Amino acid sequence: MTDRRTLLGGALAGLAGPVLATPALAQRAPAPRGRRAAATQSAGSPADTPLGPLDVLARQALVIDFATGATLLEKNADELMPPSSMSKLMTMYVVFEQLKAGRLQLDQSLPVSERAWRMGGSKMFVDLGSQIKVEDLIHGVIVHSGNDACVVLAEGISGSETQFAELLNQTARRIGLQHSTFRNSTGWPDPDHKMTARDLSILARRIIADFPEYYPFYNMRSFRYNNITQENRNPLLSRVAGADGLKTGHTEDAGYGLTGSAKRGDRRVILVLNGLPTMRSRSEESERLMEWAFREFEAVVLFRAQDTIEEVPVYLGERAKVPMVGGRDLVLTLPRQWRSRLEVRLHYDAPLTAPVARGQQIGEMQVGGQGVPELRVPLLAGADVEKLGLISRIPAVVSQFVFGARG
């Protein structure tokens, strides 16, 4: 028969409350909606959150939990937009890959071309014809948002910025940025240079996860080069506890934007905002939403990989029961006040018929609650159970015949 029950004890005791979102392995990947006025929320309109609408000034906004991938807040997150200097995160991803592969060295020097020297906008103030260490160029991109530093790196890696843009696009597709198109290394205005807030969040997660040895560059507060000291423009670094990255952006078309991250204890939150009207509003909104995310949500370990969720009877097995386990840690991001409304149900056939192989799927957990997207998790046998020998099977078969039930 099939056993279906609400699970309130065992490995999950005390964790009642609704599930906010699926873990990172089950993220969605929607298509971008573009700039259709009828389908797009305007600046200042509410964002969607599991707690209900929340007013957000940005045109595009996304807040996610780093570990679980849970979406805490979103507004036009799949709308194509000019990312301005936030696209420098993609340039840095490629630079970090080159460093990790040994094709580039931190103490290696790259030449400054006339094209790099003439770049406008934010600058590191490189000198024409000089040679600059890669490590200094990284500081110049991250702290100074230097367009000139980006071009030096692009030309040093690919020979030209045009060829480097092709490398950016290839890398973007490989790491899951399905809706981004790069035409340069800097985010310089170009009608075809577009990203989405969701792609920026994916990129931020990849930088943090893939390059822990280089991510601390993003926490550098100031950098002095060519006798000029510039401060990091990321407002979170000075306003939010635990903030350690990532990148600001601004153009007239895009408005003011920020891709930021902060970590407190075991929790890390990533925030993407764009389309804000002023530098001050960027500072205030990013601080407000980051504090909101840490205040209103928490990470809950529903169970660990080898925790026994249930003991399932086995018919004609060398052992009477087999432990049913998750096979991997299941960590969920929950609104703090929703824990009491979590609904968890098990679905499995019982008794199982021997033999049962360790790792074999023998059931499913269904997690949900009022207003919560459903999550289904396969449950596995935690041990091998061999079939009884012929002589040992006789009492079990007789019992089934006499009592009309198995087990």
N, C-alpha and C positions, 0 to 999 in steps of 0.2 A: 504494500500500500504506500501511498505518498503521505509523508508527515509534513504538515504545514503549521507552523506555530510562530507566535510572536516571541522573539528572543530577548529576554530581559536579564538573564543571569549568565553564568559561565564566564567566558573570556570577556564578555561585554558588560558585566555587572557595573552599574553606576554610571553608564554612559548614555542614559536616555536623553534624547534631544534630536532635532531633525538634521539630516545631512544637507549641507549647503551645496556641494558640488562634487563631481567625480574627481579621482586622483589624476595626477599629471598624465598617466598612461592613456587616459580616455578623453583628452581635450577635443573640443570641436574645432573645425577649421572652415568657417563660413566664407562665402564669396563676398567681396566688397560691394557696397551699394552705390558707390559713386556720389555725385553731388546733386541728386534729385531733390528738389525743394520739398516735394510732398512727403518724402520718406525720411527726411533728415531733421533732427532736432536742432533748433537754433541755439546760439550762445545764450546762456542764462536759463535755459529750460532744464527740467529735472533729468537726472541720470537714473537708470534702473539699478536697484540693489535688492538683495534678498530681504531687506528690512523695509522696503517700500521706496517710493521716489525720494531723491535727494537733490536739492538745487545745486547745480554746478555751472559756473560761469564759462568754462572752457567750451569750445565748439566740439572737441573730441576729448574723451577721457576714458581711461581704463585703469582699474586697480585690481591686482591679482595677488594671491598668495604664492610665494616662490616654490615652496615644497610641494603643494598639492595641485597647483594650477587653478585653484578655485577662483572664479570671477566674483569679486566683492562689489564692484561698481563698473558700469559701462554706459557710455554715451557715444554714439556714432563711432564705435570702436573699429568698424570695418569699412569706414568711409576713406576713400583715397584722399590724401592731403599732402601739401608740401611739407616735408619734415625739417626743412632748413638744416641747421647744424646738428640736429639729432641724428642725421644720416651719417655723421662722422663716427658713430658707433659701429657702422658697417665697415668703414675704413679701418678702424682699430681692430675689428675682429680679424680681418685679413692680415694685418700687421702681426697680431699675436699668433696667428697660425704659422706665419713665416718664421717667427722667432722659435716657436715650439718645434718646428720641423728642422731647424738649423740652417734654413736658407737666408736668415737675417740674424745679425748679432746686435746686442744692445750697444756695444762699443764701436760698432762699424759706422763709418762716416759716409754720408751721401752728399752729392754736389747740389748746389742751388742754381737752377736754370733761370734764365730771364723771365720765363713764364711764371715760375714760382715767385720770383722776386716782385713781379708786377701785380700779383693777385691783390684784389681789394678786399673790403670787409674786415673782419677780425684778423689780426696778424700777430705772428710771433716776432716779426721784424728781422727776418733773415737778411744777410748781405749777399748781393749778387756775386756768384763765383766762389763763395765760401764752401767749406765742407762741414757738415753738422752731424753729430752723433745721433744714432737712431733713438737712444734714450732721451736726448734733449728734444728731438722732434715729437716723441710721444707726449712729453710734458707740454710741448707747444700746442699740440692738438687738443689735449684733454683740459688743460688749465686755461690756456689763452684762446682756445677755439680757433687756432691759427689756420686760415685757409692756405697761406704760403707753406706751412709745415705739411699740410695734407698733400699738396702737389709735389713737394720734394719726395715724400714717401711713395706716392703713386708712381712717379717717374723712376724712382730707384728700384721699385719692385717689378714694374711692367714695361718700362721704357717710355710710356706716354700715359697721360691721364685718360685718354680715350680707351686704351687697352686695359687700363686698371679698372675702369667702369665695367667693362665686360667681365673681368674677374669678380668684381663685386656682385654682379647679377648671377653668375654661375654659383658663387658661394652662397648667396642668399637662397637660391632654390634648393641647394643641397641641405641647408640647415632648417628648412621649413618656412621661409618667408615667401609665401606663394603670391602675394599681391603687391610686392615692392619692385620698383624699377629705378635703377640708378643711372644717371648720365654723367656724373662727376664724383670726385672724392670728397667734396666739401659741403654739399647741400646748396650750392649756389643756385639761384632761381633758374629753373628750366621747366617748361610746361609738361615734360614727360618724366620728370624726376619726382616720383610719388612713393609714399609709404602709407601704411595704416597704423593706428595706435596698437592694434593687436600684434602686428608684425614687429613693432618696436618693443613690445613686451617680451615677445619670443626671443628677439635678439639680445635684450638685456639679460634674460635668463641664461642664454647660451654663453654670453661673455662671463657671467659670474660662475657658472658651472664648469665651463671648459677651460678657463684660464685663471684658476685661483692664484697662481704665481704672479700674474700681471694685473689682476683686478685692483689691487691696492693703489695703482696709479690714479684711480678715479677719486681717491680720498685726499689727494694732495691739494692743499688750500691755496698755495701761491707758488709762482715760479719766476725766477729772475733770469733773463737772457738778454744779451747785448746791452747790459746796464739798464734794462727796463724790467721792473717788477710788476706783474699782473696777478690779480686775485682770481680764484676760481669763481665763476658766476653762478654755480649751483647753490641756490638759497637754502636747500635742505641741510647742507653741511654745517651751517651755523645755527639753524633754527630747530632741527629735529634730532632728538637723541637717537643714536645708532645709525644715522645717515652716513653713507660711504660712497655714493655715486648717484647718477652717472653723467648726463649731459644735457645742457640747455640748448635752445635754438630760438632764432628770431629772424623773420623777414617781414616786410610789409604785408605780403599776401598771406603768409602763414600765421601771423601774430606771434605771441610769445608762447614757447613750449618748453617742456621739461620731461625727460625720462629719468626717474629717480628711484633710489632703493634705500631701504633702511633695515637693519637687523637688530632685534632685541631678544636676547636669550636664544632659543632655538627657532624663532620665527623671523622670516624675512618677507617684506612686502615690496612689490614693484608697482610704481605709479607712472602713467603716461598722461600728460596733458598737452593740448595744443589749442591755438586759436584764442589765447587770452589777450586782453586789450593793452595791458601795461606790464612792466617788469614787477611793479608792486603787487598786482593781482596774481601774477605767477607765484610770487613768494608766499602770499597769504593763502591761496587755494591749495598749493602743494603741501604746505604745513597742515592746513585744516584737514585735508583728505587723508594724509598719512597718519595723523593722530587718530582720526575717526576709524581707520582700518585696524589699528592696533587696539583701540578701546572697545570696539563693537564685536570683534571676532577673535576666535582662538583656535589653535590647532589641537585636535584630539586624535590620539592613537586608538582606533577602534579595536584593532588586534595586531599582534606581531605575527611574523611569518609562520612560526611553528606553534602558536597558541592553539590548544584544542578547543574548537568551537562546540563540538558535540561528539558523543560516543555513539556510533551507529552500529546496530546489531548486524551480524554476518551469519548467514545460513550455510551450514556445512563447512565452516571454517575452522582452522586449528586454534583460533581465538574467537571468543564470543562477540567481540566488538572491535571496531577500528576507529582510531581518532580521526575526526574530520577537521582539517586545517585550512588556512587561507593560502599558504604557499608564499606569501609576500606580506610585508607590512601594509596595512591600510590606514592611512592618515587622512583625516577629513578636516576641513575648515568650517567651523560652526559659528553662527551668531551666538553670543554668550547666553542670551535669555531663551534660546530655543531648545536647549538640551533636553528638557522634560517632554518634548513632543517628538522625539526621535522614534521612528517605527522600523524595526528590524525583524525580518521574517526569514526562516530557513525553509528550503524546498529540497527534499531528498526522498528517494525510495528506500523503504526499510521493510524487512531486512535486505541487505545486499547478499548476493550469491557469490560464494568463494569460487575461484581465487580472486583476490583484490590486490592490485599492484600499487605500490607507493607512488604518489603523484597522479594517480588516475582521478579524473573528475567524478565525484560521487554526489555532488549537490550544488546548490546555489544559494547565495544570500541576497536578499532584496532589501535595500535600504531606502527609506523615503520619509515622508511626513507631509503635513499640511503645507501646500505651496512649494514643495521641494522637488526638483527633478529626480526621477528614479535612478538608482544605481544598482546594477546587478554584478555580483562578484562570484566567480566560480570557486567552489570549495573542493579540496583534494583529499585523498586518502593519505594519512600521515604515516602509514606503515604497510608492509606487505602482509597479506593473510593468505596462507596456502590452504588448499582444499584438504579436508580430512581424508585419511585413507579409507578403503572400502569397509573394513571392520568397524572403524570408528564412526562411519556414517550411518550404520544400521539403527542405533538408538534415535538419531535425529529424524530419520525417515519414518520410523515407527511412530514417533511423537506426532509428526505431521499427519500421518494417516489416522491416528486415534483421535487427536484433538482438532483436526481440520485447520490447523494454522502452522505457519512456519516460525521456527525460533521459539 
